[in-house]
């Protein structure tokens, strides 16, 4: 994986999760922590990314950014949003990532509200 592909993958991960630790990104991508830090610095010039140090710190993609590609239909989005309250833990987090990545921009506020209500972000 070259730098461009790796940086695109970092953005994809952050689109779904919104917050991630540098160490975790390095592990997932199979590179050093320093490499991820260089990538984050480069990405910060293009994307609304924020970094924080210390306990609870990490890399965060700010909420105003999101692809919301609309790959899934309106009906599918509403079903998934409705199912979110019945899920917990990793399952809820995975569904939240799916909705953020594939839901439509038109439903962005509904998706974000459902995720924030559950604390699944």
Backbone bond lengths (Angstrom), bond angles and torsions (degrees), N, CA, C in turn:
res aa  C-N    CA-C-N  psi(-1)  N-CA   C-N-CA  omega(-1)  CA-C   N-CA-C  phi
1 X - - - 1.453 - - 1.531 107.49 -
2 X 1.334 116.17 125.37 1.465 118.93 178.91 1.529 110.61 -86.42
3 X 1.324 116.73 177.18 1.471 121.20 -175.35 1.521 112.21 -60.75
4 X 1.312 117.97 -40.46 1.468 121.19 -179.27 1.526 110.84 -64.15
5 X 1.320 116.79 -45.51 1.461 120.88 178.54 1.527 111.06 -64.72
6 X 1.326 116.28 -40.56 1.464 121.06 -179.27 1.526 110.00 -64.79
7 X 1.318 117.21 -42.42 1.474 120.52 179.66 1.521 111.45 -67.10
8 X 1.308 116.79 -37.56 1.470 119.95 176.09 1.524 110.17 -63.68
9 X 1.330 116.23 -37.87 1.462 120.58 178.31 1.533 110.89 -67.16
10 X 1.323 117.06 -38.54 1.474 120.40 177.17 1.518 109.95 -61.07
11 X 1.326 117.10 -44.89 1.471 120.51 179.00 1.520 109.92 -63.18
12 X 1.330 117.30 -42.14 1.469 120.54 178.94 1.523 110.90 -60.76
13 X 1.315 116.66 -43.50 1.467 120.88 178.70 1.518 110.25 -62.77
14 X 1.323 116.91 -44.92 1.466 120.43 -178.96 1.521 112.28 -69.12
15 X 1.324 117.58 -31.11 1.470 119.80 175.78 1.520 110.58 -60.19
16 X 1.310 115.87 -39.50 1.463 119.86 -178.62 1.501 113.59 -79.94
17 X 1.309 116.75 -43.42 1.463 120.29 -172.93 1.520 113.94 -97.36
18 X 1.322 116.77 -23.68 1.468 123.64 -178.27 1.516 113.89 70.76
19 X 1.317 119.10 -30.80 1.465 121.88 -178.83 1.516 108.78 -142.98
20 X 1.327 115.19 134.49 1.454 119.37 179.54 1.523 108.44 -152.73
21 X 1.313 116.07 154.34 1.458 121.51 177.39 1.523 109.50 -89.01
22 X 1.326 116.12 144.34 1.460 121.52 -179.55 1.522 110.58 -58.23
23 X 1.305 117.02 -42.16 1.468 121.19 -179.86 1.530 110.74 -59.84
24 X 1.315 116.70 -41.44 1.459 121.43 179.22 1.530 110.88 -66.27
25 X 1.327 116.90 -42.04 1.463 120.48 177.65 1.527 110.41 -61.77
26 X 1.329 116.21 -43.87 1.470 120.70 179.85 1.528 110.04 -59.61
27 X 1.317 116.72 -43.99 1.465 121.12 179.65 1.530 110.89 -63.23
28 X 1.334 116.44 -47.54 1.464 121.14 -178.44 1.528 112.49 -62.09
29 X 1.338 115.83 -35.14 1.463 120.54 -176.46 1.525 113.09 -93.08
30 X 1.324 116.86 -8.93 1.451 120.73 178.92 1.519 114.28 70.21
31 X 1.329 115.77 34.95 1.464 121.28 179.13 1.526 109.32 -130.45
32 X 1.314 116.42 176.62 1.459 120.26 -179.79 1.531 111.09 -78.81
33 X 1.314 114.86 161.39 1.463 120.87 176.49 1.524 109.48 -60.74
34 X 1.329 116.74 -40.63 1.468 120.77 -179.77 1.525 110.70 -61.05
35 X 1.325 117.85 -40.81 1.468 121.37 178.49 1.526 110.39 -61.07
36 X 1.321 117.15 -43.90 1.466 120.48 178.49 1.527 109.85 -63.08
37 X 1.326 117.00 -40.44 1.472 119.26 178.76 1.523 111.37 -62.10
38 X 1.338 117.62 -41.35 1.471 120.83 175.53 1.530 110.59 -61.40
39 X 1.325 115.72 -43.54 1.462 119.83 179.43 1.531 111.27 -62.35
40 X 1.316 116.52 -42.51 1.472 120.87 179.71 1.523 109.77 -62.47
41 X 1.329 117.06 -43.60 1.467 120.44 178.25 1.525 110.87 -58.21
42 X 1.324 117.18 -43.45 1.460 121.23 178.52 1.530 111.11 -65.73
43 X 1.321 117.29 -41.39 1.459 121.48 -178.78 1.528 112.42 -68.16
44 X 1.324 117.00 -29.92 1.465 120.85 -178.57 1.529 112.04 -63.49
45 X 1.324 117.48 -20.86 1.458 120.98 177.96 1.530 111.81 -75.06
46 X 1.321 116.24 -18.43 1.461 120.84 -174.64 1.532 112.88 -116.18
47 X 1.330 117.33 -34.82 1.457 122.63 -174.44 1.532 110.98 -115.03
48 X 1.342 116.89 152.91 1.473 119.66 177.51 1.536 110.36 -77.88
49 X 1.325 114.91 77.81 1.456 121.67 -178.76 1.518 108.56 -108.45
50 X 1.316 114.81 138.28 1.459 121.60 179.30 1.524 108.22 -123.41
51 X 1.318 115.85 140.43 1.461 119.54 175.90 1.521 108.90 -118.44
52 X 1.319 115.17 145.68 1.459 120.86 176.57 1.514 108.55 -133.28
53 X 1.323 115.23 145.82 1.457 121.13 -179.07 1.516 110.28 -99.89
54 X 1.307 114.42 162.66 1.460 120.22 172.97 1.514 113.43 88.39
55 X 1.338 113.69 -169.97 1.453 120.84 -178.99 1.525 110.14 -61.74
56 X 1.308 116.81 127.07 1.461 120.62 -177.91 1.509 112.70 83.74
57 X 1.307 117.06 1.69 1.450 121.20 -179.28 1.515 111.97 -79.09
58 X 1.304 114.98 -177.48 1.447 120.25 178.40 1.504 110.67 149.83
59 X 1.303 115.55 -152.12 1.450 123.25 -178.57 1.517 107.62 -114.00
60 X 1.321 115.57 135.04 1.455 119.87 -175.99 1.523 109.44 -134.59
61 X 1.325 116.30 132.16 1.457 121.70 172.62 1.520 106.03 -92.64
62 X 1.311 116.60 120.32 1.461 120.42 -174.85 1.522 111.37 -63.97
63 X 1.314 115.88 150.35 1.462 121.65 -171.00 1.525 114.12 -65.01
64 X 1.337 118.55 -20.26 1.463 118.06 -179.28 1.524 112.69 -73.11
65 X 1.345 116.62 -11.31 1.457 119.43 178.53 1.519 110.51 -104.57
66 X 1.294 115.32 140.28 1.453 120.77 174.92 1.505 109.84 -179.47
67 X 1.277 116.54 145.06 1.461 118.74 -178.00 1.519 111.23 -78.23
68 X 1.313 117.55 -40.91 1.459 121.78 -178.66 1.529 109.21 37.51
69 X 1.310 115.15 66.83 1.461 122.27 -172.11 1.524 114.21 -69.19
70 X 1.289 118.32 -22.52 1.460 119.84 179.96 1.521 113.01 74.37
71 X 1.326 116.49 32.67 1.463 121.14 -179.95 1.527 112.50 -71.98
72 X 1.312 116.40 -20.38 1.460 119.73 -179.41 1.527 108.74 -111.30
73 X 1.319 115.73 151.92 1.461 120.24 -175.03 1.528 111.36 -70.40
74 X 1.303 114.54 164.73 1.467 122.09 177.20 1.533 110.31 -57.55
75 X 1.318 116.51 -44.75 1.468 120.99 179.97 1.529 110.92 -62.74
76 X 1.341 117.20 -43.85 1.459 121.01 178.48 1.530 110.93 -61.32
77 X 1.326 116.48 -41.11 1.464 120.08 178.84 1.524 111.51 -62.45
78 X 1.321 116.87 -43.05 1.462 120.40 -178.97 1.528 110.87 -66.08
79 X 1.331 117.34 -38.13 1.466 121.14 177.60 1.526 109.87 -64.00
80 X 1.327 116.89 -44.96 1.467 120.64 -179.49 1.524 111.57 -66.36
81 X 1.326 117.26 -40.54 1.467 120.88 177.10 1.524 109.19 -62.38
82 X 1.325 116.83 -40.99 1.469 121.14 178.42 1.521 112.94 -66.51
83 X 1.328 116.77 -31.08 1.466 120.85 -179.57 1.521 112.32 -78.85
84 X 1.305 117.41 -22.96 1.463 121.75 -175.40 1.531 113.95 -54.08
85 X 1.339 120.59 -42.12 1.471 119.97 -179.43 1.527 114.64 -63.52
86 X 1.337 117.67 -21.15 1.457 119.93 -179.14 1.534 113.18 -88.23
87 X 1.317 116.14 -1.56 1.462 120.52 -177.14 1.518 111.12 -106.10
88 X 1.322 115.14 158.72 1.462 120.39 -179.72 1.514 110.30 -136.76
89 X 1.310 115.86 161.56 1.454 123.13 170.47 1.512 115.06 54.85
90 X 1.330 114.52 -131.62 1.467 121.18 -175.10 1.522 112.36 -63.56
91 X 1.309 116.95 -33.15 1.462 119.80 -179.89 1.525 110.31 -66.55
92 X 1.329 116.60 -44.55 1.465 120.57 177.87 1.523 110.64 -63.87
93 X 1.326 116.45 -40.53 1.459 120.75 179.73 1.529 110.72 -64.14
94 X 1.325 116.94 -41.81 1.467 121.16 179.19 1.529 111.07 -64.07
95 X 1.324 116.67 -41.39 1.462 120.10 178.65 1.527 110.33 -66.85
96 X 1.323 117.31 -38.58 1.463 120.95 177.18 1.529 110.51 -60.49
97 X 1.338 116.47 -43.26 1.467 121.25 177.61 1.524 110.56 -61.40
98 X 1.321 116.43 -43.86 1.460 121.24 179.65 1.528 111.05 -61.12
99 X 1.315 116.76 -46.31 1.463 120.35 180.00 1.525 112.04 -63.59
100 X 1.320 116.94 -41.92 1.466 119.54 179.28 1.522 111.67 -65.67
101 X 1.307 116.63 -39.29 1.454 120.49 -176.62 1.527 113.19 -78.17
102 X 1.334 117.71 -33.71 1.462 119.65 -171.44 1.522 114.87 -119.07
103 X 1.315 117.46 -6.81 1.458 119.80 177.08 1.519 110.67 -71.79
104 X 1.308 117.26 169.55 1.460 120.48 -178.82 1.529 110.34 -90.14
105 X 1.305 114.87 152.17 1.463 120.60 178.23 1.523 109.65 -61.01
106 X 1.312 116.28 -31.92 1.465 121.49 178.99 1.529 112.04 -58.74
107 X 1.334 116.88 -33.26 1.463 121.66 -179.87 1.529 112.78 -99.00
108 X 1.313 117.44 10.99 1.465 121.58 -176.02 1.529 111.81 -51.97
109 X 1.317 117.50 -47.68 1.469 119.35 -176.65 1.529 111.45 -65.39
110 X 1.327 118.23 -38.79 1.469 121.57 178.00 1.525 110.51 -64.87
111 X 1.325 115.38 -43.07 1.464 120.57 -179.54 1.518 110.39 -63.79
112 X 1.329 116.69 -50.03 1.464 120.45 -178.58 1.528 111.26 -63.58
113 X 1.326 117.43 -38.91 1.472 121.06 179.15 1.532 110.54 -63.40
114 X 1.326 116.82 -44.23 1.469 120.75 179.71 1.520 110.66 -63.65
115 X 1.318 117.10 -40.51 1.467 121.14 -179.36 1.519 110.51 -69.66
116 X 1.306 118.02 -45.32 1.472 120.96 -179.72 1.516 111.88 -64.83
117 X 1.323 117.93 -37.63 1.456 122.19 179.01 1.524 111.18 -59.27
118 X 1.336 114.64 -38.40 1.460 119.45 -178.21 1.518 113.45 -86.52
119 X 1.317 116.23 -15.79 1.453 118.85 -174.66 1.515 110.35 70.44
120 X 1.321 117.55 28.20 1.465 121.96 -177.48 1.507 112.87 -88.29
121 X 1.301 118.16 1.77 1.470 119.64 -176.97 1.485 114.72 -78.86
